[in-house]
């Protein structure tokens, strides 16, 4: 574990992870409720092709947002696992410490900013990699 991660700092980061998890779970539940409400509200409604295309587009965007939120929840679980095993705060690519400022902003970070930027510059196909968090 990174030398800069004192027990106090680690507790702060654990709280940040818990707060983010609560927010994501609330967003997912609200989106699910809105989706269900939309399904029942549109039963029997005839729409034109433009409205139908817009509904499909909105559904696609909502799906991607939900997938992003679910991935972030998995990232939070992974961060907790790394905390438990003592590797939290170490870049999985170069092994150096991840800056505390970065961890405070994104406590589930796997990479230091230099390695993350290099990864993103290599192309969008890598963004689908499950280790790309």
Z-matrix of the N, CA and C atoms (Angstrom, degrees):
N
C 1 1.454
C 2 1.528 1 108.35
N 3 1.296 2 114.76 1 148.18
C 4 1.450 3 121.80 2 -179.44
C 5 1.531 4 110.97 3 -56.17
N 6 1.324 5 115.30 4 140.24
C 7 1.462 6 120.98 5 -179.24
C 8 1.530 7 112.09 6 -66.33
N 9 1.326 8 117.68 7 -24.75
C 10 1.468 9 120.55 8 -178.41
C 11 1.526 10 112.34 9 -80.31
N 12 1.321 11 116.96 10 -5.36
C 13 1.459 12 120.13 11 -176.97
C 14 1.522 13 110.59 12 -93.65
N 15 1.314 14 114.61 13 83.99
C 16 1.460 15 120.54 14 175.87
C 17 1.524 16 108.81 15 -71.43
N 18 1.299 17 117.56 16 169.04
C 19 1.461 18 121.39 17 178.79
C 20 1.525 19 110.83 18 -58.55
N 21 1.322 20 116.78 19 -38.76
C 22 1.464 21 121.10 20 -179.99
C 23 1.524 22 110.44 21 -65.70
N 24 1.328 23 116.79 22 -45.52
C 25 1.465 24 121.00 23 -179.99
C 26 1.526 25 109.66 24 -65.81
N 27 1.312 26 117.37 25 -42.07
C 28 1.459 27 121.29 26 178.84
C 29 1.534 28 110.73 27 -61.19
N 30 1.315 29 117.06 28 -40.88
C 31 1.466 30 120.68 29 176.51
C 32 1.534 31 110.68 30 -62.24
N 33 1.330 32 116.75 31 -41.30
C 34 1.463 33 120.76 32 177.66
C 35 1.529 34 110.41 33 -60.57
N 36 1.327 35 116.84 34 -44.33
C 37 1.457 36 120.96 35 -178.95
C 38 1.532 37 111.20 36 -67.96
N 39 1.311 38 116.80 37 -35.74
C 40 1.469 39 120.50 38 175.36
C 41 1.527 40 110.04 39 -62.79
N 42 1.319 41 116.79 40 -40.92
C 43 1.468 42 120.66 41 177.52
C 44 1.528 43 110.75 42 -63.93
N 45 1.328 44 116.10 43 -41.24
C 46 1.470 45 119.90 44 178.83
C 47 1.531 46 110.45 45 -62.92
N 48 1.333 47 116.48 46 -41.24
C 49 1.461 48 120.01 47 177.63
C 50 1.528 49 110.59 48 -62.54
N 51 1.329 50 116.59 49 -43.43
C 52 1.473 51 120.95 50 179.96
C 53 1.525 52 110.89 51 -64.30
N 54 1.340 53 117.70 52 -41.13
C 55 1.465 54 121.47 53 179.11
C 56 1.526 55 110.17 54 -63.49
N 57 1.327 56 116.26 55 -44.63
C 58 1.465 57 120.45 56 -179.76
C 59 1.523 58 110.65 57 -65.12
N 60 1.325 59 116.43 58 -39.56
C 61 1.456 60 120.22 59 178.42
C 62 1.532 61 110.56 60 -61.53
N 63 1.325 62 117.36 61 -45.21
C 64 1.466 63 120.94 62 178.11
C 65 1.532 64 111.03 63 -59.26
N 66 1.317 65 116.54 64 -43.96
C 67 1.459 66 121.04 65 -179.29
C 68 1.535 67 110.63 66 -63.49
N 69 1.324 68 116.64 67 -44.86
C 70 1.463 69 120.27 68 -179.51
C 71 1.527 70 111.14 69 -64.11
N 72 1.306 71 117.30 70 -43.63
C 73 1.471 72 120.37 71 179.68
C 74 1.532 73 110.76 72 -62.99
N 75 1.329 74 116.85 73 -38.39
C 76 1.457 75 120.66 74 177.54
C 77 1.540 76 110.11 75 -65.52
N 78 1.336 77 117.29 76 -43.92
C 79 1.461 78 120.83 77 178.85
C 80 1.520 79 111.43 78 -62.36
N 81 1.324 80 116.97 79 -41.48
C 82 1.460 81 120.96 80 179.73
C 83 1.519 82 110.28 81 -64.41
N 84 1.313 83 116.82 82 -42.77
C 85 1.463 84 120.54 83 179.93
C 86 1.530 85 110.90 84 -66.77
N 87 1.325 86 117.82 85 -41.59
C 88 1.460 87 120.88 86 178.55
C 89 1.526 88 110.78 87 -63.91
N 90 1.330 89 117.00 88 -40.22
C 91 1.464 90 120.89 89 178.85
C 92 1.526 91 110.29 90 -65.98
N 93 1.333 92 117.23 91 -39.65
C 94 1.458 93 120.86 92 178.48
C 95 1.526 94 110.20 93 -63.11
N 96 1.333 95 116.29 94 -44.80
C 97 1.462 96 120.77 95 179.85
C 98 1.534 97 110.70 96 -63.27
N 99 1.316 98 117.15 97 -41.67
C 100 1.469 99 121.14 98 179.32
C 101 1.526 100 110.38 99 -65.55
N 102 1.316 101 117.06 100 -38.89
C 103 1.462 102 121.56 101 178.59
C 104 1.529 103 110.08 102 -63.08
N 105 1.313 104 116.32 103 -45.38
C 106 1.468 105 120.56 104 178.67
C 107 1.525 106 110.97 105 -63.94
N 108 1.306 107 116.79 106 -42.19
C 109 1.463 108 120.67 107 179.09
C 110 1.520 109 110.53 108 -63.09
N 111 1.318 110 117.02 109 -40.31
C 112 1.463 111 121.64 110 178.87
C 113 1.514 112 112.37 111 -65.31
N 114 1.326 113 116.52 112 -37.04
C 115 1.469 114 120.22 113 178.95
C 116 1.528 115 110.85 114 -64.06
N 117 1.309 116 116.43 115 -45.40
C 118 1.466 117 119.05 116 -177.58
C 119 1.522 118 111.45 117 -74.28
N 120 1.323 119 117.88 118 -30.73
C 121 1.467 120 120.76 119 -179.21
C 122 1.524 121 111.55 120 -70.40
N 123 1.323 122 117.55 121 -27.25
C 124 1.465 123 120.62 122 -175.11
C 125 1.527 124 113.74 123 -97.88
N 126 1.318 125 118.42 124 6.16
C 127 1.459 126 120.32 125 179.23
C 128 1.517 127 109.01 126 -65.18
N 129 1.326 128 115.79 127 124.97
C 130 1.460 129 120.91 128 177.94
C 131 1.517 130 114.76 129 81.87
N 132 1.322 131 118.29 130 -0.42
C 133 1.463 132 121.73 131 -179.18
C 134 1.527 133 108.61 132 -85.66
N 135 1.321 134 116.17 133 129.02
C 136 1.452 135 121.37 134 177.07
C 137 1.525 136 107.52 135 -92.60
N 138 1.318 137 115.92 136 126.77
C 139 1.467 138 120.06 137 -179.60
C 140 1.519 139 109.49 138 -121.59
N 141 1.322 140 115.76 139 155.65
C 142 1.463 141 118.11 140 176.38
C 143 1.523 142 109.78 141 -82.78
N 144 1.309 143 116.09 142 172.18
C 145 1.469 144 120.85 143 -175.26
C 146 1.523 145 112.34 144 -61.79
N 147 1.313 146 116.71 145 -35.50
C 148 1.464 147 119.97 146 178.39
C 149 1.520 148 111.59 147 -64.86
N 150 1.332 149 115.59 148 -44.60
C 151 1.473 150 119.56 149 177.26
C 152 1.524 151 110.56 150 -63.76
N 153 1.331 152 115.83 151 -41.36
C 154 1.462 153 119.88 152 -179.77
C 155 1.537 154 110.92 153 -63.93
N 156 1.328 155 116.68 154 -41.78
C 157 1.464 156 120.62 155 178.09
C 158 1.525 157 110.45 156 -63.62
N 159 1.317 158 116.49 157 -41.16
C 160 1.457 159 120.79 158 178.21
C 161 1.526 160 110.95 159 -63.61
N 162 1.337 161 117.44 160 -40.75
C 163 1.463 162 121.17 161 177.92
C 164 1.524 163 111.07 162 -62.40
N 165 1.336 164 116.64 163 -41.49
C 166 1.469 165 120.37 164 178.10
C 167 1.527 166 111.13 165 -64.81
N 168 1.321 167 115.66 166 -41.14
C 169 1.461 168 119.93 167 177.95
C 170 1.520 169 110.80 168 -61.92
N 171 1.328 170 116.38 169 -47.34
C 172 1.465 171 120.78 170 179.27
C 173 1.529 172 111.26 171 -62.13
N 174 1.328 173 116.57 172 -39.66
C 175 1.472 174 120.45 173 178.18
C 176 1.528 175 110.59 174 -64.36
N 177 1.326 176 116.25 175 -39.03
C 178 1.469 177 120.13 176 178.19
C 179 1.518 178 111.99 177 -64.86
N 180 1.305 179 116.34 178 -42.41
C 181 1.467 180 121.12 179 177.95
C 182 1.521 181 110.08 180 -63.72
N 183 1.328 182 116.42 181 -44.69
C 184 1.468 183 120.43 182 179.13
C 185 1.526 184 110.54 183 -61.56
N 186 1.324 185 116.36 184 -39.26
C 187 1.470 186 120.00 185 178.56
C 188 1.534 187 110.72 186 -62.70
N 189 1.323 188 116.52 187 -45.53
C 190 1.469 189 120.07 188 179.08
C 191 1.523 190 111.56 189 -63.41
N 192 1.326 191 117.12 190 -39.32
C 193 1.467 192 120.37 191 177.27
C 194 1.524 193 110.77 192 -63.59
N 195 1.329 194 116.62 193 -41.52
C 196 1.463 195 121.20 194 178.40
C 197 1.534 196 110.74 195 -63.85
N 198 1.327 197 116.39 196 -42.99
C 199 1.468 198 120.62 197 178.58
C 200 1.529 199 110.78 198 -62.69
N 201 1.333 200 116.45 199 -40.82
C 202 1.464 201 120.65 200 177.86
C 203 1.525 202 110.59 201 -62.63
N 204 1.318 203 116.34 202 -43.71
C 205 1.469 204 120.45 203 179.45
C 206 1.526 205 111.34 204 -64.67
N 207 1.335 206 117.07 205 -41.61
C 208 1.466 207 120.42 206 178.35
C 209 1.525 208 111.16 207 -64.93
N 210 1.342 209 116.64 208 -37.85
C 211 1.467 210 119.57 209 177.42
C 212 1.523 211 110.23 210 -65.50
N 213 1.321 212 116.82 211 -39.80
C 214 1.458 213 119.16 212 178.89
C 215 1.532 214 111.16 213 -65.67
N 216 1.325 215 117.98 214 -35.24
C 217 1.463 216 120.14 215 174.71
C 218 1.532 217 110.50 216 -63.36
N 219 1.321 218 117.14 217 -40.21
C 220 1.467 219 120.43 218 176.14
C 221 1.527 220 110.44 219 -64.36
N 222 1.335 221 117.07 220 -37.82
C 223 1.468 222 121.46 221 177.46
C 224 1.530 223 110.79 222 -62.61
N 225 1.325 224 116.16 223 -38.58
C 226 1.465 225 120.48 224 178.70
C 227 1.522 226 110.08 225 -64.76
N 228 1.326 227 116.81 226 -43.24
C 229 1.470 228 120.19 227 176.49
C 230 1.522 229 111.03 228 -60.74
N 231 1.329 230 116.43 229 -41.13
C 232 1.471 231 121.12 230 178.88
C 233 1.526 232 110.63 231 -64.36
N 234 1.329 233 117.49 232 -40.35
C 235 1.464 234 120.56 233 178.24
C 236 1.527 235 110.17 234 -61.78
N 237 1.309 236 116.45 235 -42.08
C 238 1.477 237 119.91 236 178.27
C 239 1.527 238 111.29 237 -64.10
N 240 1.331 239 116.22 238 -38.09
C 241 1.471 240 119.82 239 177.26
C 242 1.528 241 110.28 240 -63.08
N 243 1.341 242 116.44 241 -43.73
C 244 1.464 243 120.28 242 179.46
C 245 1.524 244 110.97 243 -65.20
N 246 1.336 245 116.97 244 -35.27
C 247 1.468 246 119.96 245 176.20
C 248 1.524 247 109.84 246 -61.54
N 249 1.321 248 115.57 247 -45.01
C 250 1.466 249 120.47 248 -177.53
C 251 1.526 250 112.18 249 -65.43
N 252 1.323 251 116.51 250 -34.64
C 253 1.470 252 118.64 251 -178.01
C 254 1.526 253 113.43 252 -91.99
N 255 1.348 254 116.91 253 -5.39
C 256 1.453 255 120.12 254 175.05
C 257 1.519 256 115.73 255 88.45
N 258 1.326 257 117.96 256 14.20
C 259 1.473 258 120.54 257 179.38
C 260 1.525 259 112.17 258 -107.15
N 261 1.313 260 117.27 259 2.86
C 262 1.458 261 120.81 260 -178.69
C 263 1.525 262 109.47 261 -63.54
N 264 1.335 263 115.38 262 138.41
C 265 1.457 264 120.92 263 177.49
C 266 1.515 265 113.69 264 91.15
N 267 1.345 266 117.39 265 -1.22
C 268 1.463 267 121.85 266 177.33
C 269 1.529 268 108.64 267 -104.22
N 270 1.326 269 116.64 268 133.46
C 271 1.459 270 122.30 269 178.58
C 272 1.526 271 108.98 270 -65.75
N 273 1.333 272 116.36 271 131.04
C 274 1.467 273 119.54 272 -178.78
C 275 1.528 274 112.28 273 -75.45
N 276 1.336 275 117.60 274 -13.18
C 277 1.459 276 120.21 275 179.16
C 278 1.526 277 112.53 276 -93.72
N 279 1.325 278 117.24 277 -50.83
C 280 1.466 279 120.51 278 -174.26
C 281 1.526 280 113.53 279 -106.12
N 282 1.328 281 117.49 280 -15.35
C 283 1.463 282 121.03 281 178.93
C 284 1.520 283 114.77 282 84.38
N 285 1.332 284 117.02 283 -7.06
C 286 1.465 285 119.17 284 178.38
C 287 1.510 286 110.79 285 -75.38
N 288 1.333 287 115.29 286 164.76
C 289 1.461 288 120.39 287 177.40
C 290 1.526 289 110.60 288 -66.95
N 291 1.319 290 115.69 289 140.42
C 292 1.455 291 121.65 290 172.01
C 293 1.531 292 106.03 291 -82.90
N 294 1.315 293 116.16 292 132.94
C 295 1.467 294 120.61 293 -177.13
C 296 1.526 295 110.86 294 -56.45
N 297 1.312 296 115.29 295 137.71
C 298 1.461 297 121.26 296 -179.92
C 299 1.528 298 111.11 297 -57.44
N 300 1.324 299 117.53 298 -37.95
C 301 1.466 300 120.77 299 178.81
C 302 1.531 301 110.40 300 -60.11
N 303 1.324 302 116.40 301 -40.21
C 304 1.470 303 120.93 302 178.34
C 305 1.525 304 110.51 303 -65.64
N 306 1.326 305 116.85 304 -43.49
C 307 1.463 306 120.32 305 179.71
C 308 1.526 307 111.47 306 -65.21
N 309 1.311 308 116.50 307 -33.80
C 310 1.470 309 118.91 308 178.21
C 311 1.525 310 110.97 309 -67.59
N 312 1.327 311 116.76 310 -36.45
C 313 1.467 312 120.75 311 179.68
C 314 1.527 313 110.61 312 -78.54
N 315 1.328 314 116.58 313 -42.00
C 316 1.466 315 122.28 314 -177.94
C 317 1.525 316 108.15 315 -134.35
N 318 1.336 317 117.37 316 81.12
C 319 1.462 318 120.41 317 -173.87
C 320 1.525 319 115.33 318 -63.34
N 321 1.321 320 117.98 319 -12.98
C 322 1.462 321 119.90 320 178.39
C 323 1.531 322 112.27 321 -95.63
N 324 1.334 323 117.86 322 12.78
C 325 1.462 324 121.88 323 -178.78
C 326 1.523 325 111.53 324 -59.49
N 327 1.324 326 115.03 325 137.13
C 328 1.466 327 121.85 326 175.36
C 329 1.521 328 112.61 327 -99.02
N 330 1.330 329 115.80 328 -22.10
C 331 1.460 330 120.35 329 -172.34
C 332 1.528 331 111.39 330 -126.87
N 333 1.330 332 114.36 331 152.50
C 334 1.462 333 119.46 332 170.93
C 335 1.525 334 106.98 333 -67.97
N 336 1.299 335 117.04 334 164.81
C 337 1.466 336 120.73 335 -175.04
C 338 1.530 337 111.51 336 -62.73
N 339 1.330 338 118.06 337 -37.63
C 340 1.472 339 120.35 338 -179.33
C 341 1.522 340 110.74 339 -64.19
N 342 1.320 341 117.84 340 -45.35
C 343 1.467 342 120.86 341 -179.95
C 344 1.527 343 111.23 342 -68.77
N 345 1.329 344 117.91 343 -37.24
C 346 1.463 345 120.81 344 178.28
C 347 1.520 346 110.52 345 -65.74
N 348 1.338 347 117.39 346 -43.48
C 349 1.463 348 120.46 347 178.35
C 350 1.520 349 110.86 348 -63.25
N 351 1.330 350 117.59 349 -42.16
C 352 1.466 351 121.21 350 178.39
C 353 1.522 352 110.37 351 -61.70
N 354 1.308 353 116.79 352 -41.59
C 355 1.466 354 121.83 353 179.34
C 356 1.525 355 110.59 354 -63.10
N 357 1.316 356 117.35 355 -44.67
C 358 1.457 357 121.14 356 -179.27
C 359 1.528 358 111.62 357 -67.00
N 360 1.329 359 118.19 358 -33.33
C 361 1.459 360 121.33 359 179.37
C 362 1.529 361 111.96 360 -70.03
N 363 1.342 362 116.87 361 -25.11
C 364 1.463 363 119.89 362 -179.02
C 365 1.516 364 112.32 363 -70.39
N 366 1.310 365 118.58 364 -17.56
C 367 1.453 366 118.75 365 172.96
C 368 1.507 367 115.25 366 133.69
N 369 1.338 368 114.50 367 158.05
C 370 1.464 369 120.68 368 -176.71
C 371 1.526 370 113.72 369 -66.67
N 372 1.345 371 118.99 370 -23.60
C 373 1.458 372 119.28 371 179.93
C 374 1.526 373 111.19 372 -61.51
N 375 1.314 374 117.55 373 -28.55
C 376 1.447 375 120.71 374 179.04
C 377 1.520 376 112.09 375 -76.38
N 378 1.308 377 117.69 376 -18.47
C 379 1.446 378 120.56 377 -178.74
C 380 1.534 379 111.09 378 -68.82
N 381 1.311 380 116.67 379 -15.44
C 382 1.465 381 119.83 380 178.00
C 383 1.522 382 111.60 381 -88.15
N 384 1.326 383 117.30 382 -7.78
C 385 1.457 384 122.32 383 179.29
C 386 1.523 385 109.44 384 -64.07
N 387 1.346 386 119.22 385 129.28
C 388 1.462 387 120.46 386 -178.25
C 389 1.522 388 113.96 387 -60.74
N 390 1.321 389 117.93 388 -21.00
C 391 1.470 390 119.33 389 177.79
C 392 1.519 391 112.26 390 -89.43
N 393 1.307 392 117.49 391 4.07
C 394 1.456 393 120.70 392 -179.50
C 395 1.514 394 109.91 393 -90.33
N 396 1.323 395 115.59 394 87.56
C 397 1.463 396 120.88 395 -179.86
C 398 1.489 397 109.20 396 -128.85
